[in-house]
């Protein structure tokens, strides 16, 4: 006698796409360098994952943290470069003498 096991329905399968994408984008932004678009996309995906994928909460939180840290670093570096450029602006005519 054989037993028939029912096929898993699509509602039983838990998806973790947003959480995995957020985590991967956070890791890529640390490895690949300073960008602005990648951390913003990862942050959005991480927030969406927290709401839609409760089983992938840990990955979503790590993705949010990595992307937020990287985004803060990009903003701080941009402000530092702008401030440095503005500080050197009075000395610009001396460079062309």
KOLPA-945112 format. One record per atom (N, C-alpha, C): atom name; residue in one letter; x, y, z. Coordinates in steps of 0.05 Angstrom, whole numbers, plus 5000, padded with zeros to 4 digits. Layout:
<rec><at>CA</at><aa>a</aa><xx>X</xx><yy>Y</yy><zz>Z</zz></rec>
...
END
This chain:
<rec><at>N</at><aa>x</aa><xx>5017</xx><yy>4977</yy><zz>5000</zz></rec>
<rec><at>CA</at><aa>x</aa><xx>5000</xx><yy>5000</yy><zz>5000</zz></rec>
<rec><at>C</at><aa>x</aa><xx>5018</xx><yy>5025</yy><zz>5000</zz></rec>
<rec><at>N</at><aa>x</aa><xx>5012</xx><yy>5043</yy><zz>4984</zz></rec>
<rec><at>CA</at><aa>x</aa><xx>5027</xx><yy>5068</yy><zz>4982</zz></rec>
<rec><at>C</at><aa>x</aa><xx>5012</xx><yy>5091</yy><zz>4993</zz></rec>
<rec><at>N</at><aa>x</aa><xx>5027</xx><yy>5109</yy><zz>5005</zz></rec>
<rec><at>CA</at><aa>x</aa><xx>5014</xx><yy>5133</yy><zz>5016</zz></rec>
<rec><at>C</at><aa>x</aa><xx>5020</xx><yy>5156</yy><zz>4997</zz></rec>
<rec><at>N</at><aa>x</aa><xx>5001</xx><yy>5172</yy><zz>4993</zz></rec>
<rec><at>CA</at><aa>x</aa><xx>5004</xx><yy>5195</yy><zz>4976</zz></rec>
<rec><at>C</at><aa>x</aa><xx>5007</xx><yy>5220</yy><zz>4994</zz></rec>
<rec><at>N</at><aa>x</aa><xx>5030</xx><yy>5234</yy><zz>4990</zz></rec>
<rec><at>CA</at><aa>x</aa><xx>5034</xx><yy>5258</yy><zz>5005</zz></rec>
<rec><at>C</at><aa>x</aa><xx>5025</xx><yy>5282</yy><zz>4987</zz></rec>
<rec><at>N</at><aa>x</aa><xx>5010</xx><yy>5300</yy><zz>4998</zz></rec>
<rec><at>CA</at><aa>x</aa><xx>5001</xx><yy>5322</yy><zz>4982</zz></rec>
<rec><at>C</at><aa>x</aa><xx>5025</xx><yy>5341</yy><zz>4976</zz></rec>
<rec><at>N</at><aa>x</aa><xx>5023</xx><yy>5353</yy><zz>4953</zz></rec>
<rec><at>CA</at><aa>x</aa><xx>5044</xx><yy>5373</yy><zz>4945</zz></rec>
<rec><at>C</at><aa>x</aa><xx>5040</xx><yy>5398</yy><zz>4962</zz></rec>
<rec><at>N</at><aa>x</aa><xx>5062</xx><yy>5411</yy><zz>4969</zz></rec>
<rec><at>CA</at><aa>x</aa><xx>5060</xx><yy>5435</yy><zz>4985</zz></rec>
<rec><at>C</at><aa>x</aa><xx>5047</xx><yy>5457</yy><zz>4969</zz></rec>
<rec><at>N</at><aa>x</aa><xx>5029</xx><yy>5470</yy><zz>4982</zz></rec>
<rec><at>CA</at><aa>x</aa><xx>5015</xx><yy>5492</yy><zz>4968</zz></rec>
<rec><at>C</at><aa>x</aa><xx>5032</xx><yy>5517</yy><zz>4969</zz></rec>
<rec><at>N</at><aa>x</aa><xx>5025</xx><yy>5536</yy><zz>4952</zz></rec>
<rec><at>CA</at><aa>x</aa><xx>5042</xx><yy>5560</yy><zz>4950</zz></rec>
<rec><at>C</at><aa>x</aa><xx>5039</xx><yy>5578</yy><zz>4974</zz></rec>
<rec><at>N</at><aa>x</aa><xx>5018</xx><yy>5574</yy><zz>4989</zz></rec>
<rec><at>CA</at><aa>x</aa><xx>5015</xx><yy>5590</yy><zz>5013</zz></rec>
<rec><at>C</at><aa>x</aa><xx>5032</xx><yy>5581</yy><zz>5036</zz></rec>
<rec><at>N</at><aa>x</aa><xx>5041</xx><yy>5555</yy><zz>5036</zz></rec>
<rec><at>CA</at><aa>x</aa><xx>5058</xx><yy>5545</yy><zz>5057</zz></rec>
<rec><at>C</at><aa>x</aa><xx>5087</xx><yy>5553</yy><zz>5053</zz></rec>
<rec><at>N</at><aa>x</aa><xx>5095</xx><yy>5559</yy><zz>5029</zz></rec>
<rec><at>CA</at><aa>x</aa><xx>5123</xx><yy>5565</yy><zz>5024</zz></rec>
<rec><at>C</at><aa>x</aa><xx>5128</xx><yy>5594</yy><zz>5032</zz></rec>
<rec><at>N</at><aa>x</aa><xx>5148</xx><yy>5597</yy><zz>5049</zz></rec>
<rec><at>CA</at><aa>x</aa><xx>5155</xx><yy>5624</yy><zz>5059</zz></rec>
<rec><at>C</at><aa>x</aa><xx>5176</xx><yy>5635</yy><zz>5041</zz></rec>
<rec><at>N</at><aa>x</aa><xx>5172</xx><yy>5659</yy><zz>5031</zz></rec>
<rec><at>CA</at><aa>x</aa><xx>5192</xx><yy>5672</yy><zz>5014</zz></rec>
<rec><at>C</at><aa>x</aa><xx>5209</xx><yy>5690</yy><zz>5031</zz></rec>
<rec><at>N</at><aa>x</aa><xx>5234</xx><yy>5692</yy><zz>5024</zz></rec>
<rec><at>CA</at><aa>x</aa><xx>5253</xx><yy>5709</yy><zz>5038</zz></rec>
<rec><at>C</at><aa>x</aa><xx>5268</xx><yy>5726</yy><zz>5019</zz></rec>
<rec><at>N</at><aa>x</aa><xx>5256</xx><yy>5732</yy><zz>4996</zz></rec>
<rec><at>CA</at><aa>x</aa><xx>5270</xx><yy>5747</yy><zz>4975</zz></rec>
<rec><at>C</at><aa>x</aa><xx>5278</xx><yy>5775</yy><zz>4983</zz></rec>
<rec><at>N</at><aa>x</aa><xx>5260</xx><yy>5790</yy><zz>4996</zz></rec>
<rec><at>CA</at><aa>x</aa><xx>5267</xx><yy>5817</yy><zz>5004</zz></rec>
<rec><at>C</at><aa>x</aa><xx>5289</xx><yy>5817</yy><zz>5025</zz></rec>
<rec><at>N</at><aa>x</aa><xx>5288</xx><yy>5799</yy><zz>5044</zz></rec>
<rec><at>CA</at><aa>x</aa><xx>5308</xx><yy>5799</yy><zz>5065</zz></rec>
<rec><at>C</at><aa>x</aa><xx>5335</xx><yy>5791</yy><zz>5054</zz></rec>
<rec><at>N</at><aa>x</aa><xx>5336</xx><yy>5771</yy><zz>5037</zz></rec>
<rec><at>CA</at><aa>x</aa><xx>5361</xx><yy>5762</yy><zz>5025</zz></rec>
<rec><at>C</at><aa>x</aa><xx>5373</xx><yy>5785</yy><zz>5008</zz></rec>
<rec><at>N</at><aa>x</aa><xx>5355</xx><yy>5797</yy><zz>4992</zz></rec>
<rec><at>CA</at><aa>x</aa><xx>5365</xx><yy>5819</yy><zz>4975</zz></rec>
<rec><at>C</at><aa>x</aa><xx>5376</xx><yy>5842</yy><zz>4992</zz></rec>
<rec><at>N</at><aa>x</aa><xx>5362</xx><yy>5849</yy><zz>5013</zz></rec>
<rec><at>CA</at><aa>x</aa><xx>5372</xx><yy>5871</yy><zz>5030</zz></rec>
<rec><at>C</at><aa>x</aa><xx>5399</xx><yy>5864</yy><zz>5043</zz></rec>
<rec><at>N</at><aa>x</aa><xx>5402</xx><yy>5839</yy><zz>5052</zz></rec>
<rec><at>CA</at><aa>x</aa><xx>5427</xx><yy>5831</yy><zz>5064</zz></rec>
<rec><at>C</at><aa>x</aa><xx>5450</xx><yy>5831</yy><zz>5043</zz></rec>
<rec><at>N</at><aa>x</aa><xx>5444</xx><yy>5821</yy><zz>5020</zz></rec>
<rec><at>CA</at><aa>x</aa><xx>5464</xx><yy>5820</yy><zz>4999</zz></rec>
<rec><at>C</at><aa>x</aa><xx>5472</xx><yy>5848</yy><zz>4990</zz></rec>
<rec><at>N</at><aa>x</aa><xx>5453</xx><yy>5866</yy><zz>4987</zz></rec>
<rec><at>CA</at><aa>x</aa><xx>5460</xx><yy>5893</yy><zz>4980</zz></rec>
<rec><at>C</at><aa>x</aa><xx>5476</xx><yy>5907</yy><zz>5002</zz></rec>
<rec><at>N</at><aa>x</aa><xx>5470</xx><yy>5901</yy><zz>5027</zz></rec>
<rec><at>CA</at><aa>x</aa><xx>5486</xx><yy>5912</yy><zz>5049</zz></rec>
<rec><at>C</at><aa>x</aa><xx>5515</xx><yy>5902</yy><zz>5048</zz></rec>
<rec><at>N</at><aa>x</aa><xx>5518</xx><yy>5877</yy><zz>5043</zz></rec>
<rec><at>CA</at><aa>x</aa><xx>5546</xx><yy>5866</yy><zz>5041</zz></rec>
<rec><at>C</at><aa>x</aa><xx>5560</xx><yy>5877</yy><zz>5016</zz></rec>
<rec><at>N</at><aa>x</aa><xx>5546</xx><yy>5879</yy><zz>4994</zz></rec>
<rec><at>CA</at><aa>x</aa><xx>5558</xx><yy>5889</yy><zz>4970</zz></rec>
<rec><at>C</at><aa>x</aa><xx>5566</xx><yy>5918</yy><zz>4973</zz></rec>
<rec><at>N</at><aa>x</aa><xx>5550</xx><yy>5934</yy><zz>4987</zz></rec>
<rec><at>CA</at><aa>x</aa><xx>5557</xx><yy>5962</yy><zz>4990</zz></rec>
<rec><at>C</at><aa>x</aa><xx>5582</xx><yy>5965</yy><zz>5008</zz></rec>
<rec><at>N</at><aa>x</aa><xx>5586</xx><yy>5947</yy><zz>5027</zz></rec>
<rec><at>CA</at><aa>x</aa><xx>5611</xx><yy>5948</yy><zz>5043</zz></rec>
<rec><at>C</at><aa>x</aa><xx>5635</xx><yy>5939</yy><zz>5026</zz></rec>
<rec><at>N</at><aa>x</aa><xx>5631</xx><yy>5919</yy><zz>5010</zz></rec>
<rec><at>CA</at><aa>x</aa><xx>5654</xx><yy>5908</yy><zz>4995</zz></rec>
<rec><at>C</at><aa>x</aa><xx>5660</xx><yy>5926</yy><zz>4971</zz></rec>
<rec><at>N</at><aa>x</aa><xx>5640</xx><yy>5935</yy><zz>4956</zz></rec>
<rec><at>CA</at><aa>x</aa><xx>5644</xx><yy>5949</yy><zz>4931</zz></rec>
<rec><at>C</at><aa>x</aa><xx>5652</xx><yy>5978</yy><zz>4935</zz></rec>
<rec><at>N</at><aa>x</aa><xx>5647</xx><yy>5990</yy><zz>4957</zz></rec>
<rec><at>CA</at><aa>x</aa><xx>5655</xx><yy>6017</yy><zz>4962</zz></rec>
<rec><at>C</at><aa>x</aa><xx>5631</xx><yy>6036</yy><zz>4966</zz></rec>
<rec><at>N</at><aa>x</aa><xx>5637</xx><yy>6061</yy><zz>4965</zz></rec>
<rec><at>CA</at><aa>x</aa><xx>5617</xx><yy>6081</yy><zz>4972</zz></rec>
<rec><at>C</at><aa>x</aa><xx>5599</xx><yy>6087</yy><zz>4947</zz></rec>
<rec><at>N</at><aa>x</aa><xx>5574</xx><yy>6080</yy><zz>4950</zz></rec>
<rec><at>CA</at><aa>x</aa><xx>5554</xx><yy>6088</yy><zz>4930</zz></rec>
<rec><at>C</at><aa>x</aa><xx>5530</xx><yy>6099</yy><zz>4946</zz></rec>
<rec><at>N</at><aa>x</aa><xx>5511</xx><yy>6110</yy><zz>4931</zz></rec>
<rec><at>CA</at><aa>x</aa><xx>5488</xx><yy>6121</yy><zz>4945</zz></rec>
<rec><at>C</at><aa>x</aa><xx>5463</xx><yy>6104</yy><zz>4939</zz></rec>
<rec><at>N</at><aa>x</aa><xx>5461</xx><yy>6093</yy><zz>4915</zz></rec>
<rec><at>CA</at><aa>x</aa><xx>5437</xx><yy>6080</yy><zz>4906</zz></rec>
<rec><at>C</at><aa>x</aa><xx>5434</xx><yy>6052</yy><zz>4919</zz></rec>
<rec><at>N</at><aa>x</aa><xx>5456</xx><yy>6038</yy><zz>4921</zz></rec>
<rec><at>CA</at><aa>x</aa><xx>5455</xx><yy>6010</yy><zz>4932</zz></rec>
<rec><at>C</at><aa>x</aa><xx>5445</xx><yy>6010</yy><zz>4961</zz></rec>
<rec><at>N</at><aa>x</aa><xx>5456</xx><yy>6026</yy><zz>4979</zz></rec>
<rec><at>CA</at><aa>x</aa><xx>5445</xx><yy>6025</yy><zz>5007</zz></rec>
<rec><at>C</at><aa>x</aa><xx>5416</xx><yy>6034</yy><zz>5009</zz></rec>
<rec><at>N</at><aa>x</aa><xx>5408</xx><yy>6054</yy><zz>4992</zz></rec>
<rec><at>CA</at><aa>x</aa><xx>5380</xx><yy>6062</yy><zz>4993</zz></rec>
<rec><at>C</at><aa>x</aa><xx>5362</xx><yy>6040</yy><zz>4985</zz></rec>
<rec><at>N</at><aa>x</aa><xx>5369</xx><yy>6026</yy><zz>4963</zz></rec>
<rec><at>CA</at><aa>x</aa><xx>5353</xx><yy>6003</yy><zz>4954</zz></rec>
<rec><at>C</at><aa>x</aa><xx>5352</xx><yy>5981</yy><zz>4975</zz></rec>
<rec><at>N</at><aa>x</aa><xx>5375</xx><yy>5975</yy><zz>4987</zz></rec>
<rec><at>CA</at><aa>x</aa><xx>5376</xx><yy>5954</yy><zz>5007</zz></rec>
<rec><at>C</at><aa>x</aa><xx>5360</xx><yy>5962</yy><zz>5032</zz></rec>
<rec><at>N</at><aa>x</aa><xx>5360</xx><yy>5987</yy><zz>5039</zz></rec>
<rec><at>CA</at><aa>x</aa><xx>5345</xx><yy>5997</yy><zz>5062</zz></rec>
<rec><at>C</at><aa>x</aa><xx>5315</xx><yy>5994</yy><zz>5057</zz></rec>
<rec><at>N</at><aa>x</aa><xx>5306</xx><yy>6001</yy><zz>5033</zz></rec>
<rec><at>CA</at><aa>x</aa><xx>5278</xx><yy>5998</yy><zz>5026</zz></rec>
<rec><at>C</at><aa>x</aa><xx>5270</xx><yy>5969</yy><zz>5026</zz></rec>
<rec><at>N</at><aa>x</aa><xx>5286</xx><yy>5951</yy><zz>5014</zz></rec>
<rec><at>CA</at><aa>x</aa><xx>5280</xx><yy>5923</yy><zz>5014</zz></rec>
<rec><at>C</at><aa>x</aa><xx>5280</xx><yy>5911</yy><zz>5042</zz></rec>
<rec><at>N</at><aa>x</aa><xx>5297</xx><yy>5920</yy><zz>5060</zz></rec>
<rec><at>CA</at><aa>x</aa><xx>5298</xx><yy>5910</yy><zz>5087</zz></rec>
<rec><at>C</at><aa>x</aa><xx>5273</xx><yy>5918</yy><zz>5102</zz></rec>
<rec><at>N</at><aa>x</aa><xx>5264</xx><yy>5943</yy><zz>5098</zz></rec>
<rec><at>CA</at><aa>x</aa><xx>5239</xx><yy>5952</yy><zz>5112</zz></rec>
<rec><at>C</at><aa>x</aa><xx>5215</xx><yy>5936</yy><zz>5101</zz></rec>
<rec><at>N</at><aa>x</aa><xx>5214</xx><yy>5932</yy><zz>5075</zz></rec>
<rec><at>CA</at><aa>x</aa><xx>5192</xx><yy>5916</yy><zz>5064</zz></rec>
<rec><at>C</at><aa>x</aa><xx>5193</xx><yy>5887</yy><zz>5074</zz></rec>
<rec><at>N</at><aa>x</aa><xx>5217</xx><yy>5876</yy><zz>5077</zz></rec>
<rec><at>CA</at><aa>x</aa><xx>5220</xx><yy>5849</yy><zz>5087</zz></rec>
<rec><at>C</at><aa>x</aa><xx>5210</xx><yy>5846</yy><zz>5116</zz></rec>
<rec><at>N</at><aa>x</aa><xx>5215</xx><yy>5867</yy><zz>5132</zz></rec>
<rec><at>CA</at><aa>x</aa><xx>5205</xx><yy>5866</yy><zz>5160</zz></rec>
<rec><at>C</at><aa>x</aa><xx>5174</xx><yy>5864</yy><zz>5161</zz></rec>
<rec><at>N</at><aa>x</aa><xx>5161</xx><yy>5877</yy><zz>5142</zz></rec>
<rec><at>CA</at><aa>x</aa><xx>5132</xx><yy>5877</yy><zz>5142</zz></rec>
<rec><at>C</at><aa>x</aa><xx>5120</xx><yy>5852</yy><zz>5129</zz></rec>
<rec><at>N</at><aa>x</aa><xx>5133</xx><yy>5842</yy><zz>5108</zz></rec>
<rec><at>CA</at><aa>x</aa><xx>5121</xx><yy>5821</yy><zz>5092</zz></rec>
<rec><at>C</at><aa>x</aa><xx>5132</xx><yy>5793</yy><zz>5100</zz></rec>
<rec><at>N</at><aa>x</aa><xx>5156</xx><yy>5791</yy><zz>5110</zz></rec>
<rec><at>CA</at><aa>x</aa><xx>5168</xx><yy>5765</yy><zz>5115</zz></rec>
<rec><at>C</at><aa>x</aa><xx>5176</xx><yy>5762</yy><zz>5144</zz></rec>
<rec><at>N</at><aa>x</aa><xx>5158</xx><yy>5755</yy><zz>5161</zz></rec>
<rec><at>CA</at><aa>x</aa><xx>5165</xx><yy>5753</yy><zz>5190</zz></rec>
<rec><at>C</at><aa>x</aa><xx>5185</xx><yy>5730</yy><zz>5196</zz></rec>
<rec><at>N</at><aa>x</aa><xx>5186</xx><yy>5710</yy><zz>5179</zz></rec>
<rec><at>CA</at><aa>x</aa><xx>5205</xx><yy>5688</yy><zz>5185</zz></rec>
<rec><at>C</at><aa>x</aa><xx>5234</xx><yy>5696</yy><zz>5178</zz></rec>
<rec><at>N</at><aa>x</aa><xx>5237</xx><yy>5717</yy><zz>5163</zz></rec>
<rec><at>CA</at><aa>x</aa><xx>5264</xx><yy>5726</yy><zz>5155</zz></rec>
<rec><at>C</at><aa>x</aa><xx>5272</xx><yy>5752</yy><zz>5169</zz></rec>
<rec><at>N</at><aa>x</aa><xx>5262</xx><yy>5755</yy><zz>5194</zz></rec>
<rec><at>CA</at><aa>x</aa><xx>5266</xx><yy>5780</yy><zz>5209</zz></rec>
<rec><at>C</at><aa>x</aa><xx>5296</xx><yy>5786</yy><zz>5214</zz></rec>
<rec><at>N</at><aa>x</aa><xx>5311</xx><yy>5765</yy><zz>5221</zz></rec>
<rec><at>CA</at><aa>x</aa><xx>5340</xx><yy>5769</yy><zz>5227</zz></rec>
<rec><at>C</at><aa>x</aa><xx>5355</xx><yy>5779</yy><zz>5203</zz></rec>
<rec><at>N</at><aa>x</aa><xx>5351</xx><yy>5767</yy><zz>5180</zz></rec>
<rec><at>CA</at><aa>x</aa><xx>5365</xx><yy>5776</yy><zz>5156</zz></rec>
<rec><at>C</at><aa>x</aa><xx>5356</xx><yy>5804</yy><zz>5149</zz></rec>
<rec><at>N</at><aa>x</aa><xx>5331</xx><yy>5810</yy><zz>5152</zz></rec>
<rec><at>CA</at><aa>x</aa><xx>5321</xx><yy>5837</yy><zz>5146</zz></rec>
<rec><at>C</at><aa>x</aa><xx>5334</xx><yy>5858</yy><zz>5164</zz></rec>
<rec><at>N</at><aa>x</aa><xx>5336</xx><yy>5852</yy><zz>5189</zz></rec>
<rec><at>CA</at><aa>x</aa><xx>5348</xx><yy>5871</yy><zz>5208</zz></rec>
<rec><at>C</at><aa>x</aa><xx>5377</xx><yy>5875</yy><zz>5202</zz></rec>
<rec><at>N</at><aa>x</aa><xx>5392</xx><yy>5854</yy><zz>5196</zz></rec>
<rec><at>CA</at><aa>x</aa><xx>5420</xx><yy>5857</yy><zz>5188</zz></rec>
<rec><at>C</at><aa>x</aa><xx>5423</xx><yy>5873</yy><zz>5162</zz></rec>
<rec><at>N</at><aa>x</aa><xx>5405</xx><yy>5868</yy><zz>5143</zz></rec>
<rec><at>CA</at><aa>x</aa><xx>5406</xx><yy>5884</yy><zz>5119</zz></rec>
<rec><at>C</at><aa>x</aa><xx>5401</xx><yy>5913</yy><zz>5124</zz></rec>
<rec><at>N</at><aa>x</aa><xx>5382</xx><yy>5919</yy><zz>5141</zz></rec>
<rec><at>CA</at><aa>x</aa><xx>5376</xx><yy>5947</yy><zz>5148</zz></rec>
<rec><at>C</at><aa>x</aa><xx>5400</xx><yy>5960</yy><zz>5162</zz></rec>
<rec><at>N</at><aa>x</aa><xx>5412</xx><yy>5946</yy><zz>5181</zz></rec>
<rec><at>CA</at><aa>x</aa><xx>5434</xx><yy>5957</yy><zz>5195</zz></rec>
<rec><at>C</at><aa>x</aa><xx>5458</xx><yy>5962</yy><zz>5177</zz></rec>
<rec><at>N</at><aa>x</aa><xx>5465</xx><yy>5943</yy><zz>5160</zz></rec>
<rec><at>CA</at><aa>x</aa><xx>5488</xx><yy>5946</yy><zz>5142</zz></rec>
<rec><at>C</at><aa>x</aa><xx>5483</xx><yy>5969</yy><zz>5122</zz></rec>
<rec><at>N</at><aa>x</aa><xx>5459</xx><yy>5970</yy><zz>5111</zz></rec>
<rec><at>CA</at><aa>x</aa><xx>5453</xx><yy>5991</yy><zz>5092</zz></rec>
<rec><at>C</at><aa>x</aa><xx>5452</xx><yy>6019</yy><zz>5105</zz></rec>
<rec><at>N</at><aa>x</aa><xx>5441</xx><yy>6020</yy><zz>5129</zz></rec>
<rec><at>CA</at><aa>x</aa><xx>5439</xx><yy>6046</yy><zz>5143</zz></rec>
<rec><at>C</at><aa>x</aa><xx>5467</xx><yy>6056</yy><zz>5150</zz></rec>
<rec><at>N</at><aa>x</aa><xx>5485</xx><yy>6038</yy><zz>5160</zz></rec>
<rec><at>CA</at><aa>x</aa><xx>5512</xx><yy>6046</yy><zz>5166</zz></rec>
<rec><at>C</at><aa>x</aa><xx>5527</xx><yy>6056</yy><zz>5141</zz></rec>
<rec><at>N</at><aa>x</aa><xx>5523</xx><yy>6042</yy><zz>5120</zz></rec>
<rec><at>CA</at><aa>x</aa><xx>5536</xx><yy>6050</yy><zz>5095</zz></rec>
<rec><at>C</at><aa>x</aa><xx>5525</xx><yy>6076</yy><zz>5084</zz></rec>
<rec><at>N</at><aa>x</aa><xx>5499</xx><yy>6079</yy><zz>5086</zz></rec>
<rec><at>CA</at><aa>x</aa><xx>5487</xx><yy>6104</yy><zz>5077</zz></rec>
<rec><at>C</at><aa>x</aa><xx>5496</xx><yy>6128</yy><zz>5094</zz></rec>
<rec><at>N</at><aa>x</aa><xx>5498</xx><yy>6124</yy><zz>5120</zz></rec>
<rec><at>CA</at><aa>x</aa><xx>5508</xx><yy>6145</yy><zz>5137</zz></rec>
<rec><at>C</at><aa>x</aa><xx>5537</xx><yy>6151</yy><zz>5130</zz></rec>
<rec><at>N</at><aa>x</aa><xx>5553</xx><yy>6131</yy><zz>5124</zz></rec>
<rec><at>CA</at><aa>x</aa><xx>5581</xx><yy>6136</yy><zz>5116</zz></rec>
<rec><at>C</at><aa>x</aa><xx>5583</xx><yy>6152</yy><zz>5090</zz></rec>
<rec><at>N</at><aa>x</aa><xx>5565</xx><yy>6146</yy><zz>5072</zz></rec>
<rec><at>CA</at><aa>x</aa><xx>5565</xx><yy>6161</yy><zz>5046</zz></rec>
<rec><at>C</at><aa>x</aa><xx>5558</xx><yy>6190</yy><zz>5051</zz></rec>
<rec><at>N</at><aa>x</aa><xx>5538</xx><yy>6194</yy><zz>5067</zz></rec>
<rec><at>CA</at><aa>x</aa><xx>5529</xx><yy>6222</yy><zz>5073</zz></rec>
<rec><at>C</at><aa>x</aa><xx>5551</xx><yy>6237</yy><zz>5088</zz></rec>
<rec><at>N</at><aa>x</aa><xx>5563</xx><yy>6225</yy><zz>5108</zz></rec>
<rec><at>CA</at><aa>x</aa><xx>5585</xx><yy>6238</yy><zz>5123</zz></rec>
<rec><at>C</at><aa>x</aa><xx>5609</xx><yy>6244</yy><zz>5105</zz></rec>
<rec><at>N</at><aa>x</aa><xx>5616</xx><yy>6225</yy><zz>5088</zz></rec>
<rec><at>CA</at><aa>x</aa><xx>5639</xx><yy>6229</yy><zz>5069</zz></rec>
<rec><at>C</at><aa>x</aa><xx>5633</xx><yy>6251</yy><zz>5049</zz></rec>
<rec><at>N</at><aa>x</aa><xx>5608</xx><yy>6252</yy><zz>5039</zz></rec>
<rec><at>CA</at><aa>x</aa><xx>5601</xx><yy>6273</yy><zz>5020</zz></rec>
<rec><at>C</at><aa>x</aa><xx>5602</xx><yy>6301</yy><zz>5034</zz></rec>
<rec><at>N</at><aa>x</aa><xx>5591</xx><yy>6303</yy><zz>5058</zz></rec>
<rec><at>CA</at><aa>x</aa><xx>5593</xx><yy>6328</yy><zz>5072</zz></rec>
<rec><at>C</at><aa>x</aa><xx>5621</xx><yy>6336</yy><zz>5079</zz></rec>
<rec><at>N</at><aa>x</aa><xx>5638</xx><yy>6317</yy><zz>5085</zz></rec>
<rec><at>CA</at><aa>x</aa><xx>5666</xx><yy>6323</yy><zz>5091</zz></rec>
<rec><at>C</at><aa>x</aa><xx>5681</xx><yy>6333</yy><zz>5066</zz></rec>
<rec><at>N</at><aa>x</aa><xx>5676</xx><yy>6320</yy><zz>5043</zz></rec>
<rec><at>CA</at><aa>x</aa><xx>5688</xx><yy>6329</yy><zz>5018</zz></rec>
<rec><at>C</at><aa>x</aa><xx>5678</xx><yy>6357</yy><zz>5010</zz></rec>
<rec><at>N</at><aa>x</aa><xx>5653</xx><yy>6363</yy><zz>5014</zz></rec>
<rec><at>CA</at><aa>x</aa><xx>5642</xx><yy>6389</yy><zz>5008</zz></rec>
<rec><at>C</at><aa>x</aa><xx>5655</xx><yy>6410</yy><zz>5027</zz></rec>
<rec><at>N</at><aa>x</aa><xx>5657</xx><yy>6404</yy><zz>5052</zz></rec>
<rec><at>CA</at><aa>x</aa><xx>5669</xx><yy>6423</yy><zz>5071</zz></rec>
<rec><at>C</at><aa>x</aa><xx>5698</xx><yy>6428</yy><zz>5065</zz></rec>
<rec><at>N</at><aa>x</aa><xx>5712</xx><yy>6407</yy><zz>5058</zz></rec>
<rec><at>CA</at><aa>x</aa><xx>5741</xx><yy>6409</yy><zz>5051</zz></rec>
<rec><at>C</at><aa>x</aa><xx>5744</xx><yy>6426</yy><zz>5026</zz></rec>
<rec><at>N</at><aa>x</aa><xx>5726</xx><yy>6422</yy><zz>5006</zz></rec>
<rec><at>CA</at><aa>x</aa><xx>5727</xx><yy>6438</yy><zz>4982</zz></rec>
<rec><at>C</at><aa>x</aa><xx>5721</xx><yy>6467</yy><zz>4987</zz></rec>
<rec><at>N</at><aa>x</aa><xx>5702</xx><yy>6472</yy><zz>5004</zz></rec>
<rec><at>CA</at><aa>x</aa><xx>5695</xx><yy>6500</yy><zz>5011</zz></rec>
<rec><at>C</at><aa>x</aa><xx>5717</xx><yy>6514</yy><zz>5026</zz></rec>
<rec><at>N</at><aa>x</aa><xx>5731</xx><yy>6498</yy><zz>5043</zz></rec>
<rec><at>CA</at><aa>x</aa><xx>5754</xx><yy>6510</yy><zz>5058</zz></rec>
<rec><at>C</at><aa>x</aa><xx>5777</xx><yy>6517</yy><zz>5040</zz></rec>
<rec><at>N</at><aa>x</aa><xx>5781</xx><yy>6502</yy><zz>5019</zz></rec>
<rec><at>CA</at><aa>x</aa><xx>5803</xx><yy>6507</yy><zz>5000</zz></rec>
<rec><at>C</at><aa>x</aa><xx>5796</xx><yy>6527</yy><zz>4978</zz></rec>
<rec><at>N</at><aa>x</aa><xx>5771</xx><yy>6535</yy><zz>4977</zz></rec>
<rec><at>CA</at><aa>x</aa><xx>5762</xx><yy>6553</yy><zz>4956</zz></rec>
<rec><at>C</at><aa>x</aa><xx>5777</xx><yy>6580</yy><zz>4956</zz></rec>
<rec><at>N</at><aa>x</aa><xx>5784</xx><yy>6592</yy><zz>4979</zz></rec>
<rec><at>CA</at><aa>x</aa><xx>5799</xx><yy>6618</yy><zz>4978</zz></rec>
<rec><at>C</at><aa>x</aa><xx>5827</xx><yy>6614</yy><zz>4966</zz></rec>
<rec><at>N</at><aa>x</aa><xx>5838</xx><yy>6590</yy><zz>4967</zz></rec>
<rec><at>CA</at><aa>x</aa><xx>5865</xx><yy>6585</yy><zz>4957</zz></rec>
<rec><at>C</at><aa>x</aa><xx>5865</xx><yy>6577</yy><zz>4927</zz></rec>
<rec><at>N</at><aa>x</aa><xx>5842</xx><yy>6575</yy><zz>4915</zz></rec>
<rec><at>CA</at><aa>x</aa><xx>5840</xx><yy>6567</yy><zz>4887</zz></rec>
<rec><at>C</at><aa>x</aa><xx>5855</xx><yy>6585</yy><zz>4868</zz></rec>
<rec><at>N</at><aa>x</aa><xx>5854</xx><yy>6612</yy><zz>4871</zz></rec>
<rec><at>CA</at><aa>x</aa><xx>5869</xx><yy>6629</yy><zz>4852</zz></rec>
<rec><at>C</at><aa>x</aa><xx>5899</xx><yy>6624</yy><zz>4853</zz></rec>
<rec><at>N</at><aa>x</aa><xx>5910</xx><yy>6615</yy><zz>4876</zz></rec>
<rec><at>CA</at><aa>x</aa><xx>5938</xx><yy>6610</yy><zz>4879</zz></rec>
<rec><at>C</at><aa>x</aa><xx>5947</xx><yy>6586</yy><zz>4863</zz></rec>
<rec><at>N</at><aa>x</aa><xx>5929</xx><yy>6568</yy><zz>4856</zz></rec>
<rec><at>CA</at><aa>x</aa><xx>5936</xx><yy>6544</yy><zz>4841</zz></rec>
<rec><at>C</at><aa>x</aa><xx>5941</xx><yy>6550</yy><zz>4812</zz></rec>
<rec><at>N</at><aa>x</aa><xx>5931</xx><yy>6573</yy><zz>4802</zz></rec>
<rec><at>CA</at><aa>x</aa><xx>5934</xx><yy>6580</yy><zz>4774</zz></rec>
<rec><at>C</at><aa>x</aa><xx>5955</xx><yy>6601</yy><zz>4769</zz></rec>
<rec><at>N</at><aa>x</aa><xx>5971</xx><yy>6607</yy><zz>4790</zz></rec>
<rec><at>CA</at><aa>x</aa><xx>5992</xx><yy>6628</yy><zz>4787</zz></rec>
<rec><at>C</at><aa>x</aa><xx>6017</xx><yy>6615</yy><zz>4776</zz></rec>
END
